Structure formats: C-alpha cells, structure tokens
Amino acid sequence: ASAPAQPASGILQRYALIIGANFGGADRPMLRYAVSDAERFAGVMLELGGVAPVDQVVLRQPKLRDLFDALDGLGARLSAAKRAPGAAAGRTELVLYYSGHADEKGLLLGEDRVSYRSLRDKLDEMPADVRIAVLDACASGAFTRLKGGTARSPFAVDASSAMRGHAFLTSSAATEAAQESDRIGASYFTHYLVSGFRGAADLSGDGRVTLGEAYQFAFAETLGRTVGTRGGPQHPSYDINL
C-alpha cells in the first residue's frame, strides 16, 4: 500500500463521516458487525485515505439528529476550507460511509429513519468538490442478517484535480440482500472494500489504489463469495457523476 495522500492546502482536503448502527429498530435483528465495519473503514481512511484525525467524525449508533448535526458541522468546515488562501488550486472531498439497517425507503438509525432522498439532498448541498457515499445497508433477515441501488457495470475514475461531482456506492442492488459473515466477522462488501483499499485491489501494481480499482475488487469478491449463500448473489452497485 502507498503512503497516505497528503491533505495539504492547495492539493486535497478530504473529510469523512463514518456511521455504524447495529440496531435498526425493535422489529429488526441486531447486526453484529455494522459498528466494527465502520471502525475498520474509519481506520483505513486515517492510515491510507488522506484523512486527518481532526477531519473525521465517527458516529456509533447515532440518532437522526446526530447524523444531521455532523453533516452540518462538516459542511461548515468545508465552507471554511474553500475560503482559505490557495483553496482555488486544490480540491475538497467528503466521504460518507454507513453500515447498518435500511429498507426500501431509507436508512434505519434505531427507531429513526433518514430517507434516501433527504440524505441525497443533504449531500448535494455539501460544499465539497467531490462527494463519495458508501452505503453497506441492512434490509432484513436473521440468519444471514440481510441488508438493503441498481446494478451497473464497473467504472473508471479520472484522478484529475479538476474532478467535480459525486460517486454513490451501495453494497447491493435494490432488490437484493446484503450480507454479514460470521466467518470473516464483517459484512462481505465492507470487508473486501477495506481489503481492496489496503492493497488487494492494486491490480495495476503501481502502489496506489483508485476508487475504481477498489470498487471493482469489492464487486467481484462480494459477488463471488455470496453466490452460494442463503441470501443469494449480491451485486454492489453505484450512481456516479464525475
């Protein structure tokens, strides 16, 4: 794995909001690994993802208000970063990660719900040049602890400093389950996404892992490992506009 990206002023300033919620309401089974998956994702962002500790917020089993307060706080920091001297020559990025329960309407934070539309609108309002959201979200199920976009083909991402827009990744297609594994002690998707970031996805052998490489690795491994499970094949998907 390469050294962390440098979040220096004038190059790249990356912020991260990491959320893990094992509890998705009284009518849903308790997840085992959502919070620990969030902590692993937070760790790789600090170690290799160019995120400084002061620029990362980790929420464990938050309320709805906690989530929006954290987004508002990061929005204020992003606005300040864009006003800083030399900011015009660089790029600001926001990475949001969520692991927990969800249904077809939105994410479930305990007894609270945040709709996909309200979350998407909030992300669109964030004053970041690039917004990346990763949702490893549970829908239902006890045995395989089933979780819940549209399946798309793999994508490539240009590393240009002029990049603007969003990449919105989910762990499964809209009609599929996303699954946890007791054998690996994590959800399949997050396990392979984090493994990819740590070097397993460096298919080009250049010592760096791009978002496209990490997604393609997580897609292939998640699909391959879930073909024979009770939950069935799981196809990570995405909505990208960069």
C-alpha positions as CSV (number, residue, x, y, z in Angstrom):
1,A,0.0,0.0,0.0
2,S,1.1,3.5,-0.7
3,A,1.7,6.3,1.8
4,P,-1.4,8.3,2.7
5,A,-2.4,11.1,0.4
6,Q,-1.4,14.4,1.7
7,P,-4.3,16.6,2.7
8,A,-2.3,19.8,2.3
9,S,-3.8,23.1,1.5
10,G,-3.8,23.7,-2.3
11,I,-3.8,19.9,-3.1
12,L,-6.6,17.9,-1.5
13,Q,-8.6,18.3,1.7
14,R,-10.6,15.2,2.5
15,Y,-13.2,14.9,5.2
16,A,-15.0,11.7,6.4
17,L,-18.3,11.0,8.2
18,I,-18.3,7.3,9.3
19,I,-21.5,5.8,10.7
20,G,-22.2,2.4,12.2
21,A,-25.5,1.2,13.6
22,N,-26.2,-2.4,14.7
23,F,-29.7,-1.6,16.0
24,G,-32.3,-0.7,13.4
25,G,-35.5,-0.9,15.4
26,A,-37.3,-3.3,17.7
27,D,-38.7,-5.3,14.7
28,R,-35.3,-6.0,13.2
29,P,-32.5,-8.4,14.2
30,M,-29.4,-6.8,15.9
31,L,-26.5,-6.7,13.5
32,R,-23.1,-7.9,14.8
33,Y,-20.6,-6.1,12.6
34,A,-22.0,-2.8,11.4
35,V,-20.2,-0.7,14.1
36,S,-17.0,-2.7,13.8
37,D,-17.2,-2.4,9.9
38,A,-17.5,1.4,10.4
39,E,-14.4,1.4,12.7
40,R,-12.4,-0.6,10.1
41,F,-13.4,1.8,7.3
42,A,-12.5,4.8,9.6
43,G,-9.1,3.2,10.2
44,V,-8.2,2.8,6.6
45,M,-9.3,6.4,5.8
46,L,-6.9,7.6,8.5
47,E,-4.0,5.3,7.6
48,L,-4.2,5.4,3.8
49,G,-7.0,7.6,2.8
50,G,-5.5,11.0,3.4
51,V,-8.0,12.0,6.1
52,A,-6.5,13.7,9.1
53,P,-8.0,12.7,12.6
54,V,-9.4,16.2,13.0
55,D,-11.3,15.9,9.7
56,Q,-13.0,12.6,10.5
57,V,-16.2,12.1,12.5
58,V,-17.2,8.6,13.6
59,L,-20.8,8.0,14.9
60,R,-21.7,4.8,16.6
61,Q,-25.5,4.1,16.9
62,P,-26.4,7.7,16.3
63,K,-29.8,9.3,16.4
64,L,-31.1,11.1,13.3
65,R,-30.3,14.5,14.9
66,D,-26.7,13.3,15.5
67,L,-26.3,12.5,11.8
68,F,-27.5,15.9,10.5
69,D,-25.6,17.8,13.2
70,A,-22.4,16.0,12.0
71,L,-23.2,16.8,8.4
72,D,-23.9,20.5,9.3
73,G,-20.6,20.6,11.1
74,L,-18.6,19.2,8.2
75,G,-20.4,21.5,5.9
76,A,-19.2,24.5,7.9
77,R,-15.7,23.1,7.8
78,L,-15.8,22.6,4.1
79,S,-17.0,26.1,3.5
80,A,-14.1,27.4,5.6
81,A,-11.7,25.3,3.7
82,K,-12.9,26.6,0.4
83,R,-12.4,30.2,1.6
84,A,-8.8,29.5,2.8
85,P,-5.8,31.0,0.9
86,G,-4.9,28.9,-2.1
87,A,-8.0,26.8,-1.9
88,A,-8.9,27.5,-5.5
89,A,-5.9,25.5,-6.7
90,G,-7.0,22.3,-4.8
91,R,-10.0,20.1,-4.2
92,T,-12.2,19.3,-1.3
93,E,-13.8,15.9,-0.8
94,L,-16.4,14.4,1.5
95,V,-16.6,10.7,2.2
96,L,-19.7,9.4,3.9
97,Y,-19.8,5.7,5.0
98,Y,-22.8,3.9,6.6
99,S,-23.2,0.4,7.7
100,G,-26.4,-0.7,9.3
101,H,-30.1,-1.5,8.7
102,A,-32.1,0.0,5.9
103,D,-35.3,-0.7,3.9
104,E,-36.6,0.4,0.5
105,K,-37.3,3.9,1.9
106,G,-34.1,4.8,3.8
107,L,-31.5,4.2,6.5
108,L,-32.7,3.0,9.9
109,L,-30.9,4.5,12.9
110,G,-32.5,2.7,15.8
111,E,-36.2,3.9,15.8
112,D,-35.3,6.8,13.5
113,R,-35.4,6.8,9.7
114,V,-33.5,9.0,7.2
115,S,-34.9,8.8,3.7
116,Y,-32.6,8.2,0.8
117,R,-34.0,11.4,-0.8
118,S,-33.3,13.6,2.2
119,L,-29.8,12.1,2.6
120,R,-29.1,12.6,-1.1
121,D,-30.4,16.2,-1.0
122,K,-28.2,16.9,2.0
123,L,-25.1,15.5,0.3
124,D,-25.9,17.6,-2.8
125,E,-25.9,20.7,-0.6
126,M,-22.5,20.0,0.9
127,P,-19.9,22.5,-0.4
128,A,-17.4,19.8,-1.5
129,D,-16.0,19.4,-5.0
130,V,-16.4,15.7,-4.8
131,R,-18.9,13.7,-2.6
132,I,-18.4,10.0,-2.1
133,A,-21.0,8.0,-0.3
134,V,-20.7,4.3,0.6
135,L,-23.8,2.5,1.9
136,D,-23.5,-1.0,3.3
137,A,-27.1,-1.1,4.5
138,C,-29.2,-3.8,6.0
139,A,-32.8,-4.5,4.9
140,S,-33.9,-7.6,6.8
141,G,-33.1,-11.2,7.8
142,A,-31.9,-13.1,10.8
143,F,-29.8,-16.0,9.7
144,T,-27.5,-14.2,7.2
145,R,-28.5,-10.8,8.7
146,L,-29.8,-9.5,5.4
147,K,-29.1,-5.8,4.4
148,G,-30.5,-3.2,1.5
149,G,-29.4,0.8,-5.7
150,T,-29.4,-0.5,-9.4
151,A,-26.7,-2.8,-10.7
152,R,-24.3,-1.1,-13.0
153,S,-21.1,-2.2,-14.8
154,P,-17.7,-1.2,-13.2
155,F,-16.5,2.3,-13.7
156,A,-13.2,4.1,-14.1
157,V,-12.4,7.4,-12.2
158,D,-10.1,10.1,-13.5
159,A,-7.7,11.3,-10.9
160,S,-7.6,14.9,-12.2
161,S,-7.5,17.7,-9.7
162,A,-10.3,19.3,-11.6
163,M,-12.7,16.5,-10.8
164,R,-16.2,17.5,-9.5
165,G,-19.3,15.6,-8.7
166,H,-20.3,12.5,-6.8
167,A,-19.9,8.7,-6.5
168,F,-22.6,6.9,-4.6
169,L,-21.8,3.3,-3.9
170,T,-24.1,0.7,-2.4
171,S,-23.3,-2.9,-1.3
172,S,-26.1,-4.5,-3.3
173,A,-28.7,-3.9,-6.0
174,A,-32.1,-2.5,-5.0
175,T,-33.9,-5.9,-5.0
176,E,-31.1,-7.9,-3.3
177,A,-29.9,-8.7,0.2
178,A,-26.5,-7.6,1.5
179,Q,-25.0,-10.0,4.0
180,E,-22.8,-10.3,7.0
181,S,-20.5,-13.2,7.5
182,D,-19.6,-14.8,10.9
183,R,-16.6,-16.5,9.2
184,I,-14.9,-13.2,8.3
185,G,-16.5,-11.2,11.2
186,A,-17.8,-8.4,8.9
187,S,-20.1,-7.7,6.1
188,Y,-18.9,-9.1,2.8
189,F,-18.9,-5.8,1.0
190,T,-17.1,-3.7,3.6
191,H,-14.5,-6.5,4.2
192,Y,-13.5,-6.6,0.6
193,L,-13.7,-2.8,0.1
194,V,-11.3,-2.2,3.0
195,S,-9.1,-5.1,1.9
196,G,-9.0,-3.5,-1.5
197,F,-8.0,-0.1,-0.1
198,R,-5.2,-1.8,1.9
199,G,-3.6,-3.1,-1.3
200,A,-5.6,-6.1,-2.6
201,A,-7.2,-4.0,-5.3
202,D,-3.9,-2.7,-6.7
203,L,-4.4,-4.6,-10.0
204,S,-2.1,-2.3,-11.9
205,G,0.8,-2.9,-9.4
206,D,1.6,0.8,-9.2
207,G,1.4,1.0,-5.4
208,R,-1.8,3.0,-5.4
209,V,-5.5,2.1,-5.2
210,T,-8.0,4.1,-7.1
211,L,-11.7,4.3,-6.3
212,G,-12.4,2.3,-9.5
213,E,-10.0,-0.4,-8.5
214,A,-11.4,-0.7,-5.0
215,Y,-15.0,-0.9,-6.3
216,Q,-14.2,-3.5,-9.0
217,F,-12.3,-5.6,-6.4
218,A,-15.2,-5.4,-3.9
219,F,-17.8,-6.1,-6.6
220,A,-16.0,-9.2,-7.8
221,E,-15.2,-10.6,-4.4
222,T,-18.6,-9.9,-2.9
223,L,-20.4,-11.5,-5.8
224,G,-18.2,-14.5,-5.8
225,R,-18.4,-15.1,-2.1
226,T,-22.2,-14.8,-2.0
227,V,-23.2,-16.9,-5.0
228,G,-23.8,-20.0,-2.7
229,T,-25.1,-18.3,0.4
230,R,-28.6,-18.4,1.7
231,G,-29.1,-14.7,0.9
232,G,-28.1,-15.3,-2.7
233,P,-25.8,-13.4,-5.1
234,Q,-25.0,-9.8,-4.1
235,H,-24.2,-7.2,-6.7
236,P,-22.7,-4.0,-5.4
237,S,-23.9,-1.0,-7.5
238,Y,-23.4,2.6,-7.9
239,D,-24.6,6.0,-9.2
240,I,-21.7,8.1,-10.4
241,N,-21.5,11.6,-11.9
242,L,-17.9,12.8,-12.0
